[in-house]
Amino acid sequence: MIIGVGPTTFRALMSTFPSGVAIVTTSETDGAPRGLTCSSLCSVSLEPPLLLVCIGNGSGTLAAIQDRGVFALNLLHHGGREAAELFASGRPDRFQRIEWRPTPNLALPCLAAHAHAAAECAVRRCVTMGDHTVVIAEVLDVEWLGPAEPLLYGLRTYAEWPPA
Ligand SMILES: Cc1cc2nc3c(=O)[nH]c(=O)nc-3n(C[C@H](O)[C@H](O)[C@H](O)COP(=O)(O)O)c2cc1C
C-alpha cells in the first residue's frame, strides 16, 4: 500500500504542472521593499475577487506581508526571466539591482518593466499548512503595464508564451 511520497517525488509531480510567474512584493512599515518569485498563485473567488499565494514559512517577504496586510502581485511578461531569477536568488540587495516604482494606491513595489500587470491586494486570511503559508487576498486594483505574453515556468525551466 502507498502511504506517502517524499519531496523529490512531490517536486517532480508539480514540475509537470506549468504556471505563470509572479513576483510578490510588499514593503516593511519603514518602507523597505521585500519580494520573492512566486508560481503558487491561484484564483479563489470571483465575487469578491480573491486569489491565493503559498509562501515558505521562513520567507522574509511573508513576514512583511503579514505585518503590512497588503502586497502587490507583479505578473511577469516574457522578458521578465532575469527578474524572476533575481527574486528567487535570496539576494538581500535584490531591489537595488532592478528598476521599480511605487504602485498608485498603496505605494508597494511595482516592477513595471518586467510585468504585464500589477495587482494591489489586501490579505483576508493566512493559513499555515506544512512548511508554507497560504495567503488569501482580495484584489483591490489592477494596473495594466505592457505586452500581455506571460512568462511560463514548468519542467524546472522558463518558457515564453506561446511555447516554441
Ligand atoms: C519559478 C519559481 C517559483 C517559485 N515559487 C515560489 C512560491 O510559490 N512560494 C515560495 O515560497 N517560494 C517560491 N519560489 C522560491 C522563492 O522565490 C525563493 O526561495 C526566494 O529566495 C524567497 O525569498 P525570501 O525568503 O527572501 O522572501 C519560487 C522560485 C522560482 C524560481
The ligand as a Tripos MOL2 file, in Angstrom:
@<TRIPOS>MOLECULE
LIG
   31    33     1     0     0
SMALL
NO_CHARGES

@<TRIPOS>ATOM
      1 C1          9.7780   29.8200  -10.7490 C.3       1 LIG1
      2 C2          9.8540   29.8980   -9.2340 C.ar      1 LIG1
      3 C3          8.6860   29.8930   -8.4930 C.ar      1 LIG1
      4 C4          8.7190   29.9780   -7.0890 C.ar      1 LIG1
      5 N1          7.5460   29.9640   -6.4110 N.ar      1 LIG1
      6 C5          7.5610   30.0670   -5.0620 C.ar      1 LIG1
      7 C6          6.3390   30.0770   -4.3390 C.ar      1 LIG1
      8 O1          5.2480   29.9570   -4.9020 O.2       1 LIG1
      9 N2          6.4000   30.2080   -2.9790 N.ar      1 LIG1
     10 C7          7.5910   30.3300   -2.3130 C.ar      1 LIG1
     11 O2          7.5900   30.4480   -1.0670 O.2       1 LIG1
     12 N3          8.7770   30.3120   -2.9820 N.ar      1 LIG1
     13 C8          8.7880   30.1950   -4.3260 C.ar      1 LIG1
     14 N4          9.9640   30.1920   -5.0170 N.ar      1 LIG1
     15 C9         11.2220   30.3240   -4.2710 C.3       1 LIG1
     16 C10        11.4610   31.7690   -3.7670 C.3       1 LIG1
     17 O3         11.3470   32.7090   -4.8210 O.3       1 LIG1
     18 C11        12.8690   31.9140   -3.1170 C.3       1 LIG1
     19 O4         13.0040   30.9480   -2.1050 O.3       1 LIG1
     20 C12        13.1260   33.3250   -2.5710 C.3       1 LIG1
     21 O5         14.5230   33.4810   -2.3870 O.3       1 LIG1
     22 C13        12.4390   33.6000   -1.2410 C.3       1 LIG1
     23 O6         12.7390   34.9260   -0.8250 O.3       1 LIG1
     24 P1         12.5670   35.4520    0.6840 P.3       1 LIG1
     25 O7         12.7550   34.2670    1.6000 O.co2     1 LIG1
     26 O8         13.6380   36.4870    0.8680 O.co2     1 LIG1
     27 O9         11.2140   36.0550    0.8010 O.co2     1 LIG1
     28 C14         9.9660   30.0860   -6.4170 C.ar      1 LIG1
     29 C15        11.1380   30.0940   -7.1700 C.ar      1 LIG1
     30 C16        11.0970   30.0010   -8.5440 C.ar      1 LIG1
     31 C17        12.3780   30.0010   -9.3480 C.3       1 LIG1
@<TRIPOS>BOND
     1     1     2 1
     2     2     3 ar
     3     2    30 ar
     4     3     4 ar
     5     4     5 ar
     6     4    28 ar
     7     5     6 ar
     8     6     7 ar
     9     6    13 1
    10     7     8 2
    11     7     9 ar
    12     9    10 ar
    13    10    11 2
    14    10    12 ar
    15    12    13 ar
    16    13    14 ar
    17    14    15 1
    18    14    28 ar
    19    15    16 1
    20    16    17 1
    21    16    18 1
    22    18    19 1
    23    18    20 1
    24    20    21 1
    25    20    22 1
    26    22    23 1
    27    23    24 1
    28    24    25 2
    29    24    26 1
    30    24    27 1
    31    28    29 ar
    32    29    30 ar
    33    30    31 1
@<TRIPOS>SUBSTRUCTURE
     1 LIG1         1 GROUP 0 **** ****
